[in-house]
């Protein structure tokens, strides 16, 4: 009887219930009149716990199914190919575009790549133009050089062929702490040349310049100048 009471007091796990029933059916057990109601009450409590666990399991299964439905399919998917990075092997953790623990998103511009004859010399010009700097990894004579900036970096790569036609893509610069005309004069002093002047008497318009290797770019009005004529 002491064994039966101990099992009842322990909360009647599944294994304990079997042992109690063995005691009840065995010839050695002497069951007090109150044991029957106690056993029924304990079994009812266990049944309620089992039902609660089953309900919880169903809820978790529904949540997992809903979550899996929002995720992109991962089966039969080819491994993501790494893009060709001419700067592989050089330190540059700050250049990474990885966004850990985020939902899928559209691509970001990492570098604006420009072919040129002298990567380091042209990168030096653009570093001064953007009030930035050439990467510490790059040296004069290197076949490539990176200018780090607040937006996408400018990556200059040395190629054997020279520039022959107008660029299909060019940069538009907007001065942040000076006027358009002041910026044009500053860039001319750094080695740029004026290619086409589209500035108007009323202050609107822009100027198209060329960098030391002939790549066209434009200088627009500052934000303050635009607000003044809005």
FENLINMO-V744295 format. One record per backbone hydrogen bond with DSSP energy under -1.0 kcal/mol. NH is the residue of the N-H (numbers start at 1). CO is the residue of the C=O. If there is no record, write none. Layout:
# FENLINMO-V744295
nh=<NH NH>
co=<CO CO>
This chain:
# FENLINMO-V744295
nh=<5 6 7 8 9 10 11 12 17 18 19 20 21 22 23 24 25 26 35 38 39 40 41 42 43 44 45 46 47 48 49 50 51 52 53 54 55 56 57 58 59 60 61 62 63 64 65 66 67 68 69 70 88 90 95 96 112 114 116 122 123 124 125 126 127 128 129 130 131 132 135 138 142 145 147 148 153 154 155 156 157 158 159 173 183 184 185 186 187 188 189 192 193 195 196 198 200 203 207 208 209 210 211 214 217 218 219 220 226 227 228>
co=<1 2 3 4 5 6 8 7 13 14 15 16 17 18 19 20 21 22 32 34 35 36 37 38 39 40 41 42 43 44 45 46 47 48 49 50 51 52 53 54 55 56 57 58 59 60 61 62 63 64 65 67 85 87 92 93 153 155 157 118 119 120 121 122 123 124 125 126 128 127 146 135 139 156 154 133 110 147 112 145 114 143 116 218 179 180 181 182 183 184 185 187 210 208 208 206 204 200 219 196 217 193 215 211 209 171 207 173 222 223 224>
